[in-house]
Amino acid sequence: MLRFAPSPTGDMHIGNLRVALFNYIVAKQRNEKLLIRIEDTDNERNIEGKDKAILDILNAFNIKYDQVVYQSSNFKTHWKFATDLLTHKKAFVCFCTPEDIEKERIKASEEKRPYRYSGKCENLTDVEVLEREDESFVVRLKKPKEAIEFDDYVKGHLKFEPFDVDSFVILRQNKIPTYNFACAIDDMLYDISLIIRGEDHLSNTPKQIAIQKAVGYNKNLEYAHLPIILNSEGKKMSKRDEASSVLWLLEEGFLPEAIANYLVLLGNKTPKEIFTLEEAIEFFDLKKLSKAPAKFDIDKLRFINREHLKNIDDLSSLLQIHKSLNNLAKVYLEEASTLKELKSKIDEVLTKRTLNEEWQEEIELIKNEILNSDLEEDYNDFKNRISKNTNLKGKKLFIPLRLLLTNQSHGPNISDIYPAIKDILKDLIK
Ligand code: GLU
């Protein structure tokens, strides 16, 4: 089973979506199930409704999953494993207060060395622990005795020394399991085969392996830690970059299939540039992902979006416009890359004609000509007839004609626009 494990602490970031997509693709390739695990252990950071919003986005992207679990529903199991670890002296009770730890952190930073737990409570006897049972405490896993090694599809072979892993907290003072503990236990319980997640979790992996080893789980999980996504300035895409928000991209009129296409393409070698999710399942290969951070390029996404828009037969329902305007939408695709841009071009064509002082006289002549004909002819005959009956030619014909037809001074060829709107043209210019 593969898993996507979002925290319900904010809106979905494109980095998370990329992780979800890759998990989905690989689950399909391997014919394994996909679990969605809502990591709601951090009560202070959880935001109500974000779990639902994440599932809605997965649905919008056609990322199908087999099961949804909430990590908090497994707390009792996490406690049981923590108790077992304490009984077998693989974990210990630590009474050091947050203030003690903070002092040690400051000291370490003054001495320019990385902070590590002092080991102070590691060897307290059971009696000493019992005597202090009224004090608050955390539970720490004992630092491993040997280095922890694993292979990663993107990063290659990795080795972490016991010093890197340290004696870290698995249960907080309020007895809520930490992310690392809940995650390691759940990955074991749900028999996860491969973990695909962002590289910001790379240093957590040896800790999670240490937990699994300590509870006697010997399965070697596979890992793929995805490089971070950078913005155009080469900095990590953060909440401040609006394009990092999946919701923002959808609201801007990027299609889910185009965003998915772009995220699979990013930092990857693919046999073609424009593809569907089904096609990605055919060729996707974790081993082909670049180790280097990927740079988000909105212009590339715009290009991909337009290519996907071109493949859509019925744009009118996506744009929520009348069916008869579908061909007009197709013509305006030449000028727009997102649904939002397309909608605004179409809306402009549909608004009441604005008065244009410079060309008003010509506009009136052409308008009367149009209103007094049945518009059965094709564009050439239409244009020739208007020219003949109004005596207008060249600029004097084409500028006012375009203004009348589209309400805009620039745009796609009028010969393409005319057939797309001739049925409603009279109503538009009346
Ligand atoms: N809840 C973590 C996150 O959203 C999941 C990390 C993981 O996949 O283990 O970053």
Residues whose N, C-alpha, C, O or C-beta is under 5 A from the ligand:
A	BS01	LIG	A5 P6 S7 E39 C183 I196 R197
